[in-house]
Amino acid sequence: MTPPGADVARQGAEAADAPAVLSCAMPATLLKRADFLRAAKARRLPCPAFLVQARVRDAAEAVSGARIGYTCSKKLGNAVTRNRAKRRLRAVARAVLPQHARDGWDYVLIGRPGATVSHDFAAMCADLERALRKLHGDGR
């Protein structure tokens, strides 16, 4: 339905130029508890606003590409605070992981009480980039 007075021809041209679905190279999401437990036993790196856990998957696991999981416990606060923390972690992962994630790896971002919700977003992105470089052995 078009609003009154809208130029229908102009809308048709704009709709034809825009893609129907935006594609992004975001890793798949971890859903099973066993995957989170395996990541908890692997490498971990603390950051000021969150903790990063990462592991290389076995060759026996048939999943390709990187996968990401998020954990925000009740230690962070009430449901509103936990959801805000998860949204921020997802946004950080969306900004950083497409360039820095490696195929065959699982990553888990764990929120920290008082820090995940209030920490500077740009600093969180920089912290995740630094943590991934360190976990992968790419440098400093």
PyMOL commands that place a pseudoatom at each C-alpha (Angstrom):
pseudoatom trace, name=CA, resn=MET, resi=1, chain=A, elem=C, hetatm=0, pos=[0.000, 0.000, 0.000]
pseudoatom trace, name=CA, resn=THR, resi=2, chain=A, elem=C, hetatm=0, pos=[1.400, 3.375, -0.979]
pseudoatom trace, name=CA, resn=PRO, resi=3, chain=A, elem=C, hetatm=0, pos=[0.849, 6.495, 1.094]
pseudoatom trace, name=CA, resn=PRO, resi=4, chain=A, elem=C, hetatm=0, pos=[-1.289, 9.232, -0.443]
pseudoatom trace, name=CA, resn=GLY, resi=5, chain=A, elem=C, hetatm=0, pos=[0.656, 11.480, -2.784]
pseudoatom trace, name=CA, resn=ALA, resi=6, chain=A, elem=C, hetatm=0, pos=[3.616, 9.135, -3.149]
pseudoatom trace, name=CA, resn=ASP, resi=7, chain=A, elem=C, hetatm=0, pos=[5.311, 8.877, -6.500]
pseudoatom trace, name=CA, resn=VAL, resi=8, chain=A, elem=C, hetatm=0, pos=[4.732, 5.229, -7.451]
pseudoatom trace, name=CA, resn=ALA, resi=9, chain=A, elem=C, hetatm=0, pos=[7.244, 5.235, -10.330]
pseudoatom trace, name=CA, resn=ARG, resi=10, chain=A, elem=C, hetatm=0, pos=[10.008, 6.549, -8.120]
pseudoatom trace, name=CA, resn=GLN, resi=11, chain=A, elem=C, hetatm=0, pos=[9.326, 3.895, -5.446]
pseudoatom trace, name=CA, resn=GLY, resi=12, chain=A, elem=C, hetatm=0, pos=[9.443, 1.144, -8.064]
pseudoatom trace, name=CA, resn=ALA, resi=13, chain=A, elem=C, hetatm=0, pos=[12.865, 2.264, -9.291]
pseudoatom trace, name=CA, resn=GLU, resi=14, chain=A, elem=C, hetatm=0, pos=[14.273, 2.425, -5.741]
pseudoatom trace, name=CA, resn=ALA, resi=15, chain=A, elem=C, hetatm=0, pos=[12.869, -0.997, -4.874]
pseudoatom trace, name=CA, resn=ALA, resi=16, chain=A, elem=C, hetatm=0, pos=[14.476, -2.553, -7.960]
pseudoatom trace, name=CA, resn=ASP, resi=17, chain=A, elem=C, hetatm=0, pos=[17.935, -1.225, -6.966]
pseudoatom trace, name=CA, resn=ALA, resi=18, chain=A, elem=C, hetatm=0, pos=[17.820, -2.426, -3.357]
pseudoatom trace, name=CA, resn=PRO, resi=19, chain=A, elem=C, hetatm=0, pos=[18.674, -6.056, -2.596]
pseudoatom trace, name=CA, resn=ALA, resi=20, chain=A, elem=C, hetatm=0, pos=[15.820, -8.180, -1.272]
pseudoatom trace, name=CA, resn=VAL, resi=21, chain=A, elem=C, hetatm=0, pos=[17.948, -9.617, 1.533]
pseudoatom trace, name=CA, resn=LEU, resi=22, chain=A, elem=C, hetatm=0, pos=[21.032, -8.070, 3.052]
pseudoatom trace, name=CA, resn=SER, resi=23, chain=A, elem=C, hetatm=0, pos=[23.798, -10.615, 3.197]
pseudoatom trace, name=CA, resn=CYS, resi=24, chain=A, elem=C, hetatm=0, pos=[26.379, -10.537, 5.929]
pseudoatom trace, name=CA, resn=ALA, resi=25, chain=A, elem=C, hetatm=0, pos=[29.178, -12.915, 6.691]
pseudoatom trace, name=CA, resn=MET, resi=26, chain=A, elem=C, hetatm=0, pos=[28.216, -13.382, 10.344]
pseudoatom trace, name=CA, resn=PRO, resi=27, chain=A, elem=C, hetatm=0, pos=[29.235, -16.716, 11.820]
pseudoatom trace, name=CA, resn=ALA, resi=28, chain=A, elem=C, hetatm=0, pos=[26.588, -19.233, 12.823]
pseudoatom trace, name=CA, resn=THR, resi=29, chain=A, elem=C, hetatm=0, pos=[25.334, -19.135, 16.402]
pseudoatom trace, name=CA, resn=LEU, resi=30, chain=A, elem=C, hetatm=0, pos=[26.179, -21.745, 19.024]
pseudoatom trace, name=CA, resn=LEU, resi=31, chain=A, elem=C, hetatm=0, pos=[22.971, -23.236, 20.396]
pseudoatom trace, name=CA, resn=LYS, resi=32, chain=A, elem=C, hetatm=0, pos=[23.843, -26.479, 22.168]
pseudoatom trace, name=CA, resn=ARG, resi=33, chain=A, elem=C, hetatm=0, pos=[25.078, -26.591, 25.747]
pseudoatom trace, name=CA, resn=ALA, resi=34, chain=A, elem=C, hetatm=0, pos=[27.749, -29.120, 24.821]
pseudoatom trace, name=CA, resn=ASP, resi=35, chain=A, elem=C, hetatm=0, pos=[29.339, -26.595, 22.437]
pseudoatom trace, name=CA, resn=PHE, resi=36, chain=A, elem=C, hetatm=0, pos=[29.479, -23.977, 25.212]
pseudoatom trace, name=CA, resn=LEU, resi=37, chain=A, elem=C, hetatm=0, pos=[31.021, -26.511, 27.609]
pseudoatom trace, name=CA, resn=ARG, resi=38, chain=A, elem=C, hetatm=0, pos=[33.699, -27.465, 25.057]
pseudoatom trace, name=CA, resn=ALA, resi=39, chain=A, elem=C, hetatm=0, pos=[34.524, -23.780, 24.553]
pseudoatom trace, name=CA, resn=ALA, resi=40, chain=A, elem=C, hetatm=0, pos=[34.754, -23.289, 28.326]
pseudoatom trace, name=CA, resn=LYS, resi=41, chain=A, elem=C, hetatm=0, pos=[37.523, -25.910, 28.489]
pseudoatom trace, name=CA, resn=ALA, resi=42, chain=A, elem=C, hetatm=0, pos=[39.525, -24.272, 25.699]
pseudoatom trace, name=CA, resn=ARG, resi=43, chain=A, elem=C, hetatm=0, pos=[41.417, -20.979, 25.407]
pseudoatom trace, name=CA, resn=ARG, resi=44, chain=A, elem=C, hetatm=0, pos=[40.129, -17.892, 27.168]
pseudoatom trace, name=CA, resn=LEU, resi=45, chain=A, elem=C, hetatm=0, pos=[41.192, -14.301, 27.165]
pseudoatom trace, name=CA, resn=PRO, resi=46, chain=A, elem=C, hetatm=0, pos=[39.843, -11.610, 29.504]
pseudoatom trace, name=CA, resn=CYS, resi=47, chain=A, elem=C, hetatm=0, pos=[38.908, -8.181, 28.215]
pseudoatom trace, name=CA, resn=PRO, resi=48, chain=A, elem=C, hetatm=0, pos=[37.714, -5.238, 30.325]
pseudoatom trace, name=CA, resn=ALA, resi=49, chain=A, elem=C, hetatm=0, pos=[34.069, -5.555, 29.230]
pseudoatom trace, name=CA, resn=PHE, resi=50, chain=A, elem=C, hetatm=0, pos=[33.776, -9.290, 28.481]
pseudoatom trace, name=CA, resn=LEU, resi=51, chain=A, elem=C, hetatm=0, pos=[35.563, -12.626, 28.426]
pseudoatom trace, name=CA, resn=VAL, resi=52, chain=A, elem=C, hetatm=0, pos=[36.388, -14.392, 25.167]
pseudoatom trace, name=CA, resn=GLN, resi=53, chain=A, elem=C, hetatm=0, pos=[36.530, -18.175, 24.970]
pseudoatom trace, name=CA, resn=ALA, resi=54, chain=A, elem=C, hetatm=0, pos=[37.720, -19.782, 21.755]
pseudoatom trace, name=CA, resn=ARG, resi=55, chain=A, elem=C, hetatm=0, pos=[38.452, -23.274, 20.523]
pseudoatom trace, name=CA, resn=VAL, resi=56, chain=A, elem=C, hetatm=0, pos=[39.395, -24.998, 17.307]
pseudoatom trace, name=CA, resn=ARG, resi=57, chain=A, elem=C, hetatm=0, pos=[36.771, -27.568, 16.371]
pseudoatom trace, name=CA, resn=ASP, resi=58, chain=A, elem=C, hetatm=0, pos=[37.733, -31.174, 15.732]
pseudoatom trace, name=CA, resn=ALA, resi=59, chain=A, elem=C, hetatm=0, pos=[37.908, -32.447, 12.167]
pseudoatom trace, name=CA, resn=ALA, resi=60, chain=A, elem=C, hetatm=0, pos=[35.124, -34.885, 13.084]
pseudoatom trace, name=CA, resn=GLU, resi=61, chain=A, elem=C, hetatm=0, pos=[32.635, -32.032, 13.507]
pseudoatom trace, name=CA, resn=ALA, resi=62, chain=A, elem=C, hetatm=0, pos=[30.910, -31.493, 10.187]
pseudoatom trace, name=CA, resn=VAL, resi=63, chain=A, elem=C, hetatm=0, pos=[30.185, -27.786, 10.661]
pseudoatom trace, name=CA, resn=SER, resi=64, chain=A, elem=C, hetatm=0, pos=[32.181, -25.405, 8.476]
pseudoatom trace, name=CA, resn=GLY, resi=65, chain=A, elem=C, hetatm=0, pos=[32.909, -21.767, 9.159]
pseudoatom trace, name=CA, resn=ALA, resi=66, chain=A, elem=C, hetatm=0, pos=[33.158, -19.952, 12.469]
pseudoatom trace, name=CA, resn=ARG, resi=67, chain=A, elem=C, hetatm=0, pos=[30.477, -20.076, 15.163]
pseudoatom trace, name=CA, resn=ILE, resi=68, chain=A, elem=C, hetatm=0, pos=[29.702, -17.612, 17.968]
pseudoatom trace, name=CA, resn=GLY, resi=69, chain=A, elem=C, hetatm=0, pos=[27.854, -17.885, 21.265]
pseudoatom trace, name=CA, resn=TYR, resi=70, chain=A, elem=C, hetatm=0, pos=[26.864, -15.349, 23.916]
pseudoatom trace, name=CA, resn=THR, resi=71, chain=A, elem=C, hetatm=0, pos=[26.439, -15.791, 27.669]
pseudoatom trace, name=CA, resn=CYS, resi=72, chain=A, elem=C, hetatm=0, pos=[25.034, -13.255, 30.091]
pseudoatom trace, name=CA, resn=SER, resi=73, chain=A, elem=C, hetatm=0, pos=[24.189, -14.689, 33.496]
pseudoatom trace, name=CA, resn=LYS, resi=74, chain=A, elem=C, hetatm=0, pos=[22.009, -13.229, 36.217]
pseudoatom trace, name=CA, resn=LYS, resi=75, chain=A, elem=C, hetatm=0, pos=[25.158, -11.790, 37.794]
pseudoatom trace, name=CA, resn=LEU, resi=76, chain=A, elem=C, hetatm=0, pos=[24.867, -8.977, 35.230]
pseudoatom trace, name=CA, resn=GLY, resi=77, chain=A, elem=C, hetatm=0, pos=[21.522, -7.810, 36.571]
pseudoatom trace, name=CA, resn=ASN, resi=78, chain=A, elem=C, hetatm=0, pos=[17.870, -8.035, 35.699]
pseudoatom trace, name=CA, resn=ALA, resi=79, chain=A, elem=C, hetatm=0, pos=[16.466, -9.171, 32.333]
pseudoatom trace, name=CA, resn=VAL, resi=80, chain=A, elem=C, hetatm=0, pos=[16.663, -5.689, 30.843]
pseudoatom trace, name=CA, resn=THR, resi=81, chain=A, elem=C, hetatm=0, pos=[20.363, -5.392, 31.682]
pseudoatom trace, name=CA, resn=ARG, resi=82, chain=A, elem=C, hetatm=0, pos=[21.152, -8.917, 30.457]
pseudoatom trace, name=CA, resn=ASN, resi=83, chain=A, elem=C, hetatm=0, pos=[19.379, -8.320, 27.155]
pseudoatom trace, name=CA, resn=ARG, resi=84, chain=A, elem=C, hetatm=0, pos=[21.161, -4.990, 26.674]
pseudoatom trace, name=CA, resn=ALA, resi=85, chain=A, elem=C, hetatm=0, pos=[24.481, -6.720, 27.334]
pseudoatom trace, name=CA, resn=LYS, resi=86, chain=A, elem=C, hetatm=0, pos=[23.685, -9.478, 24.801]
pseudoatom trace, name=CA, resn=ARG, resi=87, chain=A, elem=C, hetatm=0, pos=[22.672, -6.894, 22.197]
pseudoatom trace, name=CA, resn=ARG, resi=88, chain=A, elem=C, hetatm=0, pos=[25.963, -5.053, 22.698]
pseudoatom trace, name=CA, resn=LEU, resi=89, chain=A, elem=C, hetatm=0, pos=[27.970, -8.287, 22.444]
pseudoatom trace, name=CA, resn=ARG, resi=90, chain=A, elem=C, hetatm=0, pos=[26.121, -9.212, 19.244]
pseudoatom trace, name=CA, resn=ALA, resi=91, chain=A, elem=C, hetatm=0, pos=[26.849, -5.761, 17.794]
pseudoatom trace, name=CA, resn=VAL, resi=92, chain=A, elem=C, hetatm=0, pos=[30.543, -6.055, 18.669]
pseudoatom trace, name=CA, resn=ALA, resi=93, chain=A, elem=C, hetatm=0, pos=[30.689, -9.516, 17.093]
pseudoatom trace, name=CA, resn=ARG, resi=94, chain=A, elem=C, hetatm=0, pos=[28.873, -8.260, 13.989]
pseudoatom trace, name=CA, resn=ALA, resi=95, chain=A, elem=C, hetatm=0, pos=[31.433, -5.471, 13.626]
pseudoatom trace, name=CA, resn=VAL, resi=96, chain=A, elem=C, hetatm=0, pos=[34.595, -7.522, 14.247]
pseudoatom trace, name=CA, resn=LEU, resi=97, chain=A, elem=C, hetatm=0, pos=[34.109, -11.209, 13.468]
pseudoatom trace, name=CA, resn=PRO, resi=98, chain=A, elem=C, hetatm=0, pos=[33.519, -11.050, 9.695]
pseudoatom trace, name=CA, resn=GLN, resi=99, chain=A, elem=C, hetatm=0, pos=[37.086, -9.746, 9.256]
pseudoatom trace, name=CA, resn=HIS, resi=100, chain=A, elem=C, hetatm=0, pos=[38.882, -11.550, 12.094]
pseudoatom trace, name=CA, resn=ALA, resi=101, chain=A, elem=C, hetatm=0, pos=[37.108, -14.876, 12.732]
pseudoatom trace, name=CA, resn=ARG, resi=102, chain=A, elem=C, hetatm=0, pos=[38.654, -18.074, 11.413]
pseudoatom trace, name=CA, resn=ASP, resi=103, chain=A, elem=C, hetatm=0, pos=[36.908, -21.046, 9.877]
pseudoatom trace, name=CA, resn=GLY, resi=104, chain=A, elem=C, hetatm=0, pos=[36.705, -24.046, 12.152]
pseudoatom trace, name=CA, resn=TRP, resi=105, chain=A, elem=C, hetatm=0, pos=[36.682, -21.984, 15.365]
pseudoatom trace, name=CA, resn=ASP, resi=106, chain=A, elem=C, hetatm=0, pos=[33.994, -21.543, 18.037]
pseudoatom trace, name=CA, resn=TYR, resi=107, chain=A, elem=C, hetatm=0, pos=[33.879, -18.282, 19.990]
pseudoatom trace, name=CA, resn=VAL, resi=108, chain=A, elem=C, hetatm=0, pos=[31.905, -17.472, 23.149]
pseudoatom trace, name=CA, resn=LEU, resi=109, chain=A, elem=C, hetatm=0, pos=[31.562, -13.923, 24.474]
pseudoatom trace, name=CA, resn=ILE, resi=110, chain=A, elem=C, hetatm=0, pos=[30.685, -13.734, 28.170]
pseudoatom trace, name=CA, resn=GLY, resi=111, chain=A, elem=C, hetatm=0, pos=[29.316, -10.518, 29.634]
pseudoatom trace, name=CA, resn=ARG, resi=112, chain=A, elem=C, hetatm=0, pos=[30.813, -8.969, 32.767]
pseudoatom trace, name=CA, resn=PRO, resi=113, chain=A, elem=C, hetatm=0, pos=[28.747, -7.353, 35.532]
pseudoatom trace, name=CA, resn=GLY, resi=114, chain=A, elem=C, hetatm=0, pos=[28.769, -3.563, 35.343]
pseudoatom trace, name=CA, resn=ALA, resi=115, chain=A, elem=C, hetatm=0, pos=[31.149, -3.442, 32.393]
pseudoatom trace, name=CA, resn=THR, resi=116, chain=A, elem=C, hetatm=0, pos=[29.462, -4.916, 29.317]
pseudoatom trace, name=CA, resn=VAL, resi=117, chain=A, elem=C, hetatm=0, pos=[26.539, -2.512, 29.444]
pseudoatom trace, name=CA, resn=SER, resi=118, chain=A, elem=C, hetatm=0, pos=[28.506, 0.656, 30.229]
pseudoatom trace, name=CA, resn=HIS, resi=119, chain=A, elem=C, hetatm=0, pos=[31.852, 0.168, 28.443]
pseudoatom trace, name=CA, resn=ASP, resi=120, chain=A, elem=C, hetatm=0, pos=[32.652, 2.262, 25.352]
pseudoatom trace, name=CA, resn=PHE, resi=121, chain=A, elem=C, hetatm=0, pos=[31.576, 0.451, 22.169]
pseudoatom trace, name=CA, resn=ALA, resi=122, chain=A, elem=C, hetatm=0, pos=[34.672, 1.360, 20.135]
pseudoatom trace, name=CA, resn=ALA, resi=123, chain=A, elem=C, hetatm=0, pos=[36.883, 0.122, 22.965]
pseudoatom trace, name=CA, resn=MET, resi=124, chain=A, elem=C, hetatm=0, pos=[34.921, -3.144, 23.048]
pseudoatom trace, name=CA, resn=CYS, resi=125, chain=A, elem=C, hetatm=0, pos=[35.498, -3.634, 19.318]
pseudoatom trace, name=CA, resn=ALA, resi=126, chain=A, elem=C, hetatm=0, pos=[39.208, -2.919, 19.706]
pseudoatom trace, name=CA, resn=ASP, resi=127, chain=A, elem=C, hetatm=0, pos=[39.395, -5.323, 22.668]
pseudoatom trace, name=CA, resn=LEU, resi=128, chain=A, elem=C, hetatm=0, pos=[37.783, -8.127, 20.653]
pseudoatom trace, name=CA, resn=GLU, resi=129, chain=A, elem=C, hetatm=0, pos=[40.134, -7.549, 17.709]
pseudoatom trace, name=CA, resn=ARG, resi=130, chain=A, elem=C, hetatm=0, pos=[43.141, -7.636, 20.042]
pseudoatom trace, name=CA, resn=ALA, resi=131, chain=A, elem=C, hetatm=0, pos=[41.848, -10.760, 21.790]
pseudoatom trace, name=CA, resn=LEU, resi=132, chain=A, elem=C, hetatm=0, pos=[41.299, -12.597, 18.495]
pseudoatom trace, name=CA, resn=ARG, resi=133, chain=A, elem=C, hetatm=0, pos=[44.796, -11.718, 17.285]
pseudoatom trace, name=CA, resn=LYS, resi=134, chain=A, elem=C, hetatm=0, pos=[46.226, -13.023, 20.542]
pseudoatom trace, name=CA, resn=LEU, resi=135, chain=A, elem=C, hetatm=0, pos=[44.119, -16.210, 20.497]
pseudoatom trace, name=CA, resn=HIS, resi=136, chain=A, elem=C, hetatm=0, pos=[45.090, -16.939, 16.906]
pseudoatom trace, name=CA, resn=GLY, resi=137, chain=A, elem=C, hetatm=0, pos=[48.742, -16.172, 17.555]
pseudoatom trace, name=CA, resn=ASP, resi=138, chain=A, elem=C, hetatm=0, pos=[48.864, -13.341, 15.018]
pseudoatom trace, name=CA, resn=GLY, resi=139, chain=A, elem=C, hetatm=0, pos=[50.766, -10.878, 17.153]
pseudoatom trace, name=CA, resn=ARG, resi=140, chain=A, elem=C, hetatm=0, pos=[50.869, -8.762, 20.233]
for i in range(1, 140): cmd.bond("trace and resi %d" % i, "trace and resi %d" % (i + 1))
show_as sticks, trace
zoom trace
